Amino acid sequence: MEIRKLVLSTLGVVALVGLSGCAHYRARPLRPLRAAQGTQEQTISLDYEVFNAYDCKRYLDRNTLAQGYQPIQITFVNNTDHHFIVSPQGFSFGCASSREVANTVHTNTVGRAVGYGVAGLFIWPFIIPAIVDGLGSSRANEELDADFAHKTLRGQTVKPYGTANGIVFVGCDEFDGDFDMTVTDSANNENYVLGSATPMVKI
C-alpha cells in the first residue's frame, strides 16, 4: 500500500511539472523582408523591421525589449556585380553581441532547480522534477544561445546579386528610428550609406 502511494505521489509530481511546463525554447525562423530585388538597375538596398514585443516572442521566444535591447531585422540586397562588405560595426548605433543579449533572457536554471530541490528535502519525489526541470532549463539556454547567434547579422562579404539577412541588437535607450548602415565595396574600399532615409543607392 505504501509503495502504491509512493508511486502515485511520484507520478503526481511529475505530472505537475508537465502541466506547469518545463523550461523550453521555441522560436520561429526569420521571415524574409521585401527588400528591392529584380530591378534591372545596378543598386544596393536595405530593408528592416523594428521588432515589437510580439515579434520578439515569435522569432526569439524571449522579450529582449523588457531587458533593454531592441532587435532590428536587417536585409541587405546587392543587385550589382560588385562585392560588398557588411558588418554590425557599420551601423550608426552600437550593436550588442548576441551572447550579451542572450545572457539577459536565460532561464534561471539554478533558481528553478532549487525551488523543487527544497521541497525534495521534505517530500523526496520532488527531487525528480528538480532534475528534469534543471536539465530542461539548461538545454533551453543552449538552444537560445545557438539560435540568437545564428540569427544575428554577422560581418560578411555579400557576393554579386546576393543578400545578407539577420538581426542586430541595440540598447533601447540608444536606438533612433532614423539610422544609417554603411557598406563597403571590397574592390575599391568605397563606402555607401543606406538607411531609413535612403534605403536604396544606385551604383
N, C-alpha and C positions, 0 to 999 in steps of 0.2 A: 504493500500500500504506500509506504514511504517512498519507494523508488518511483512508483507511478506519479505521485505528487511532484517529485523532483523533476521528472521528465516533462510533465505538463508545465511546471514552472519555467523550466529552461526554454521550452518551445514558446511559451507566452512572452518571455523576454526577447527572444529572437524575433518573434512576430512584431513586437513593439518597435524594435529597431527598424524593421522593414517598413512599418507604417509611418514612422516618424521620418524615415528617409536617411539613408547613409549619404555621406558626402559624395558628390559626383561632379563631373564637368561635362556639359553638353552644349556645344556651340555650333552654329551653322557656318558653312563656308561663306566667304565674302561673295556678294553678288557683283557682277561686272557693272561698272559705271559706263554711262553713254558718252564717253569722250569722242571727239570728232574723228571719224575714220572714213575711208573710202573716197575722200576728195582727191581730185586729180592734181591739186596744188601740192607743192612741197611745203609741208607745215609740221610743226610740233604743237601739241595741245595738251591741256591739263583739264581734268575733271576731278571733282572732290565732293565728299559728303561728310558734313559735320555730324557726328553721332549724337543722338539724344539718349535718354535712359533706356528707351525701348530697343534702340539699335545695339547698345552695349550688351543688354541681356541676350539679344538674339544672336549676335555674332561673336561675343566674347564670354557669354554666360556669367558675367560679373558687371556690376555698375561701377566702372572706374571713375565716373563723374563724382560719385559720392566720396571718393578718396582723393579728389582734386586733380584728376587727369582727364583731359579732353582728347578722345580719339577722333582722328580725321582720316577717312579713307581717301587715298590718292590714286589716280590713274593717269599715267603719262603715256602719250601715244607719239611715236616717232614715225611720221609719214614722209620720210625723206630717205635719201641714200647715204646719209651720214650716220656715224656712231655718236651717241650722246651719253654722257656720264651723269647719273642722278645719284643723289645721296641725301640722307636725313640732315646732313650739315648744310644743305643748300637752301633751307627754309629761313624766312625772316624771323622765325621764332626758334627758341632752343627746344630740341626734341629730347624726351626722356627715353631711356632704354626700355626694351620690353621686359627685361628682368626686374628693373626697378619698379615698374608699374605692376607686374605680376605679383611681386612680393607683398604689395599693399592689399591685394584681394585674395590671398591664400586662405584656405580653410584652416582654422586653428586645430591642427592635429592633436597637440598635447591637451588643449582645453577640452576637446570632445572626449578623448580617451579618459582623462582624469574624472570627468563627470560620471561616467559609468563605473570607472575603477573604484571611486569612493563608495558607491552603492555596493560594489562587489565585495568590499570588506565586511559587509553585513549580510548580503544575500549573494552567495558566490556565483549563481548563474549570470549575474550582471558582468562578470569578467569576460564572458563570451562576446557580448556586443561591444565592450571596450576594445577588444582585439579587432573585431570585424570592422568597427567604425574607424578605428585608428588606421588600419590598413587602407580602407576606402578613402579616407581623407588624404593620406599620403599619396595615393595613386592619382586622385583628382588634382592635387597640386602639381604633380609631374606632368599630367596631360595638359593642364593650364599653361605651364611654362613652355612646353613644346609648341602649343598652338599659338600662343602670343608671339613667340619667336618666329614661327612660320608665317604669320600674317603681317608682321611688321615690315615696312618698306626698308630694304637694305641698299647699301651702296652697290651700284652695278652699272655696267655699260649696256645700253639698250641698242640692239642691232637695228639696221635699216628696216623700216616697216614693222618694228616690234613694239611691245608695250611693257610697262612696268606697273604693277599694282600692289598696293599694300597700305598698312595703317601707320600713321605717325602719332605719337602721344606728346601732348604739350600740357604744361600746367594750366589749369583753368584760369588762374589769375594772370597768366602771361598771354593767353590766346586773344588774338584780334581777328575778327572775320575778314578784315582786309589784309591779306598776307601775300607774300611772294615766294616763288620757288625758282632757284637759279640752276640751270643745267648747262653742261659744258660740252662743246664739240671736241671730241677726243683728237681730231686731226690737227686742229689749229689752236686749241685751248680758248676759243672764243666763247664767251658766256652769253646765255639768253635767259631773259627773265619772264617767267609765266606767273600767273596769279589770279586772284579773284577778279581783278580789274582787267587783266589781259590774259585770257585763257588760251589764246592761240597766237602763234607767231609764224610768219611766212619766212622761209629760209631761201 
